[in-house]
């Protein structure tokens, strides 16, 4: 499914998100599982090196890394890195279809503990795969697939879902990146990771459910007018909302970051299109934003 450019993009995104997720998971739990599914050997290698780099945080805990992919190069590529890992890290290399994830997660004893799944799946996602990635209430899923997966992730029980369609520098469409979580902080982290990788690799993003196909550049300060229009539309649909909810709406329903929501709201306030509870100062999360009358 992936061209070399797409593969590079996915690898950078995996490393950035895992860099945020792993320390947080080990802070709240003594065991955690990372599942790398359907990716190339290089991405699996990068994930293992990232785990090895967090050796101090891993010690005294239990980390399981599942690598499920059809790649004959995996044992040779990953063997030397496995030898450097702390004893607390267990690596399982499995060959086969990504839809074997439910069996792999169960065999790894991941139930009840944080699970991060990175899945590169060219075909349709199955309910069983998504249920395994949800891991009860303890899983987060970063998914690369060919089309919008929002409805499927919502049906699988992820209360927070975001997705973007990356567009490579030559205009090539690179599928859809979807993310399912229960954490606003993780949602912000994956969007920040997407923008950082996009800026590094000159990738633009669009909303996969937007028929206009408009893309947003992430290098430098983004054009905020589309976001401002969307926030106004959300206020018209749902009435007055706290800043926190408008930030979450930005993350789940647009390609923008939470920080961009604050900037767009400031622009709307300056233009007199909305008003706030307080007359001045930084916009607080609990502050109510309403349409100007």
C-alpha positions as CSV (number, residue, x, y, z in Angstrom):
1,X,0.0,0.0,0.0
2,X,2.8,2.4,1.0
3,X,5.2,4.2,-1.3
4,X,8.6,5.1,0.0
5,X,7.5,8.6,0.8
6,X,4.4,7.3,2.7
7,X,6.6,4.8,4.5
8,X,8.9,7.5,5.7
9,X,6.0,9.6,6.8
10,X,4.4,6.7,8.8
11,X,7.7,5.8,10.4
12,X,8.3,9.4,11.6
13,X,4.7,9.6,12.9
14,X,5.0,6.3,14.8
15,X,8.2,7.4,16.5
16,X,6.9,10.7,17.6
17,X,3.6,9.4,19.0
18,X,5.3,6.5,20.7
19,X,7.7,8.9,22.3
20,X,4.8,10.6,24.0
21,X,2.7,7.6,24.7
22,X,5.2,5.2,26.3
23,X,6.4,7.4,29.2
24,X,2.8,8.3,30.0
25,X,1.7,4.7,29.9
26,X,4.5,3.6,32.2
27,X,3.7,6.4,34.6
28,X,0.2,5.1,35.2
29,X,0.8,1.3,34.9
30,X,3.5,-1.2,35.6
31,X,2.9,-3.0,32.3
32,X,2.2,-1.8,28.8
33,X,2.0,-3.3,25.3
34,X,3.0,-1.8,22.0
35,X,1.6,-3.5,18.8
36,X,3.2,-2.7,15.5
37,X,1.0,-4.2,12.8
38,X,1.4,-4.4,9.0
39,X,4.4,-2.0,8.8
40,X,7.8,-2.4,7.1
41,X,10.8,-3.8,9.0
42,X,12.2,-0.3,9.3
43,X,9.3,1.0,11.2
44,X,9.3,-1.9,13.6
45,X,13.1,-1.4,14.1
46,X,12.5,2.3,14.8
47,X,9.8,1.4,17.4
48,X,12.1,-1.0,19.2
49,X,14.9,1.5,19.2
50,X,12.5,4.0,20.8
51,X,11.6,1.5,23.5
52,X,15.3,0.8,24.1
53,X,16.0,4.6,24.5
54,X,13.5,4.7,27.4
55,X,15.4,2.0,29.3
56,X,15.4,3.9,32.6
57,X,11.6,4.3,32.6
58,X,11.1,0.6,31.5
59,X,13.1,-0.9,34.4
60,X,10.9,-2.3,37.1
61,X,8.0,-2.5,34.7
62,X,6.9,-4.9,32.0
63,X,6.7,-3.9,28.3
64,X,5.6,-6.2,25.6
65,X,6.2,-5.3,21.9
66,X,4.2,-7.2,19.3
67,X,5.3,-7.0,15.7
68,X,2.8,-8.5,13.3
69,X,3.8,-8.3,9.7
70,X,4.6,-10.3,6.5
71,X,8.3,-9.4,6.3
72,X,11.0,-12.0,6.0
73,X,13.5,-9.4,7.0
74,X,12.1,-8.9,10.5
75,X,14.2,-11.4,12.5
76,X,17.5,-10.2,11.0
77,X,16.6,-6.5,11.4
78,X,15.3,-6.7,14.9
79,X,17.5,-9.4,16.5
80,X,20.5,-7.1,17.3
81,X,18.1,-4.5,18.8
82,X,16.4,-7.1,20.9
83,X,19.8,-8.1,22.4
84,X,20.2,-4.5,23.7
85,X,16.7,-4.2,25.3
86,X,16.3,-4.3,29.1
87,X,15.1,-7.7,30.5
88,X,11.7,-6.1,31.2
89,X,11.0,-5.9,27.5
90,X,9.6,-8.9,25.7
91,X,9.4,-8.9,21.9
92,X,7.0,-11.2,19.9
93,X,7.6,-11.4,16.2
94,X,4.5,-12.8,14.4
95,X,4.0,-13.3,10.7
96,X,0.6,-13.0,9.1
97,X,-2.4,-10.8,8.3
98,X,-3.1,-7.7,10.5
99,X,-6.4,-9.2,11.4
100,X,-4.5,-11.7,13.6
101,X,-4.1,-8.8,16.1
102,X,-6.9,-10.0,18.4
103,X,-5.1,-13.4,18.9
104,X,-1.8,-11.7,19.4
105,X,-3.1,-9.2,21.9
106,X,-4.7,-12.0,23.9
107,X,-1.6,-14.1,23.9
108,X,0.5,-11.2,25.1
109,X,-1.8,-10.7,28.1
110,X,-2.5,-7.1,27.3
111,X,-5.9,-7.0,28.9
112,X,-6.4,-4.3,31.5
113,X,-3.2,-2.5,30.8
114,X,-2.3,0.4,28.3
115,X,-2.1,-0.8,24.7
116,X,-0.8,1.3,21.8
117,X,-1.5,-0.2,18.4
118,X,0.0,1.2,15.2
119,X,-1.7,-0.5,12.3
120,X,-1.0,-0.1,8.5
121,X,-3.9,-1.8,6.8
122,X,-4.6,-1.4,3.1
123,X,-8.1,-3.0,3.3
124,X,-11.2,-2.4,5.4
125,X,-10.8,-2.6,9.2
126,X,-12.7,-5.3,10.9
127,X,-14.7,-4.9,14.1
128,X,-12.6,-7.7,15.8
129,X,-9.4,-5.9,15.0
130,X,-10.7,-2.6,16.4
131,X,-12.1,-4.3,19.5
132,X,-8.7,-5.8,20.1
133,X,-7.0,-2.4,19.7
134,X,-9.6,-0.8,22.0
135,X,-8.5,-3.3,24.7
136,X,-11.5,-2.7,26.8
137,X,-10.9,0.9,27.9
138,X,-7.1,0.8,27.9
139,X,-6.2,1.0,24.2
140,X,-5.2,3.7,21.7
141,X,-5.1,3.1,18.0
142,X,-3.1,4.9,15.3
143,X,-4.4,3.5,12.0
144,X,-3.2,4.0,8.4
145,X,-5.8,2.8,5.9
146,X,-7.3,3.6,2.5
147,X,-10.4,5.5,3.4
148,X,-12.2,7.2,6.3
149,X,-12.5,4.9,9.4
150,X,-14.2,7.4,11.7
151,X,-17.5,5.5,11.9
152,X,-15.8,2.2,12.5
153,X,-13.7,3.6,15.4
154,X,-16.7,5.2,17.0
155,X,-18.6,1.9,16.7
156,X,-15.6,0.1,18.3
157,X,-16.0,2.2,21.4
158,X,-13.4,5.0,21.0
159,X,-15.0,8.1,22.4
160,X,-12.5,10.4,20.8
161,X,-11.7,9.9,17.1
162,X,-9.7,12.1,14.7
163,X,-8.6,11.6,11.2
164,X,-6.7,13.4,8.4
165,X,-5.7,12.5,4.8
166,X,-2.0,13.3,4.2
167,X,-1.1,14.8,0.8
168,X,2.6,14.3,-0.1
169,X,4.7,17.0,-1.7
170,X,4.2,15.7,-5.2
171,X,0.4,15.7,-4.7
172,X,0.2,12.0,-4.1
173,X,-2.6,11.0,-1.7
174,X,-1.3,8.9,1.2
175,X,-4.5,7.3,2.5
176,X,-6.0,8.2,5.8
177,X,-4.5,8.5,9.3
178,X,-7.2,7.8,11.9
179,X,-6.7,7.9,15.7
180,X,-8.9,6.5,18.4
181,X,-8.5,7.3,22.1
182,X,-10.1,8.2,25.4
183,X,-7.6,10.9,26.3
184,X,-7.7,14.5,25.2
185,X,-4.0,14.7,26.0
186,X,-3.3,11.8,23.6
187,X,-5.5,13.4,21.0
188,X,-3.5,16.7,21.2
189,X,-0.3,14.8,21.1
190,X,-1.1,12.9,17.9
191,X,-2.2,16.1,16.2
192,X,1.0,17.8,17.3
193,X,3.0,14.9,16.0
194,X,1.1,15.0,12.6
195,X,1.9,18.7,12.2
196,X,5.5,18.2,13.2
197,X,6.1,15.4,10.8
198,X,4.1,17.3,8.1
199,X,6.3,20.3,8.5
200,X,9.5,18.2,8.3
201,X,8.4,16.3,5.2
202,X,6.4,19.1,3.5
203,X,3.1,17.1,3.9
204,X,-0.3,18.9,3.7
205,X,-3.5,17.6,5.2
206,X,-7.1,17.5,4.3
207,X,-10.3,16.3,5.9
208,X,-11.1,12.9,4.3
209,X,-14.8,13.6,4.6
210,X,-14.6,17.0,3.0
211,X,-15.8,16.7,-0.7
212,X,-14.0,19.9,-1.7
213,X,-10.6,18.3,-1.0
214,X,-9.1,21.5,0.4
215,X,-5.7,21.0,1.9
216,X,-4.0,22.8,4.8
217,X,-0.3,23.5,4.9
218,X,1.4,23.0,8.2
219,X,4.7,24.8,7.6
220,X,4.8,28.1,9.6
221,X,1.6,29.8,10.8
222,X,-1.5,28.1,9.2
223,X,-4.4,29.9,7.5
224,X,-7.0,30.0,10.3
225,X,-10.0,31.3,8.4
226,X,-11.3,27.8,7.6
227,X,-11.1,26.9,11.2
228,X,-12.8,30.1,12.3
229,X,-15.7,29.3,9.9
230,X,-16.0,25.8,11.3
231,X,-16.0,27.1,14.9
232,X,-18.7,29.6,14.1
233,X,-20.7,26.8,12.4
234,X,-20.3,24.6,15.5
235,X,-21.6,27.4,17.8
236,X,-24.6,27.9,15.5
237,X,-25.3,24.1,15.7
238,X,-24.8,23.6,19.4
239,X,-25.1,27.0,21.1
240,X,-22.6,28.5,23.6
241,X,-19.7,26.2,24.4
242,X,-16.7,26.1,26.8
243,X,-13.3,26.7,25.2
244,X,-12.4,23.1,26.1
245,X,-15.2,21.7,24.0
246,X,-14.3,23.9,21.0
247,X,-10.7,22.7,21.3
248,X,-11.9,19.1,21.3
249,X,-14.1,19.8,18.3
250,X,-11.1,21.2,16.5
251,X,-9.1,18.1,17.1
252,X,-11.9,15.6,16.2
253,X,-13.6,17.4,13.3
254,X,-10.9,19.4,11.6
255,X,-7.2,19.0,10.6
256,X,-6.1,21.7,13.0
257,X,-4.4,21.6,16.4
258,X,-5.9,22.6,19.7
259,X,-3.6,25.7,19.9
260,X,-5.0,26.8,16.6
261,X,-8.5,26.8,18.1
262,X,-7.4,29.4,20.7
263,X,-5.9,31.6,18.0
264,X,-9.0,31.3,15.8
265,X,-11.2,32.1,18.7
266,X,-9.1,35.2,19.5
267,X,-9.5,36.3,15.8
268,X,-13.3,35.8,16.1
269,X,-13.4,37.8,19.4
270,X,-11.4,40.6,17.8
271,X,-13.8,40.7,14.8
272,X,-16.8,40.8,17.1
273,X,-18.2,37.6,15.8
274,X,-18.3,35.9,19.3
275,X,-18.1,37.1,22.8
276,X,-16.6,35.6,26.0
277,X,-17.4,35.5,29.7
278,X,-14.4,37.6,30.8
279,X,-13.4,40.9,29.3
280,X,-9.6,40.2,29.1
281,X,-6.9,37.7,29.8
282,X,-6.0,34.3,28.4
283,X,-8.8,32.2,27.3
284,X,-9.4,29.6,30.0
285,X,-10.7,26.1,29.3
286,X,-13.9,26.6,31.3
287,X,-14.7,30.0,29.7
288,X,-17.9,30.1,27.7
289,X,-17.8,31.3,24.1
290,X,-21.1,32.5,22.5
291,X,-22.1,33.9,19.2
292,X,-22.4,37.7,19.2
293,X,-26.0,38.9,19.1
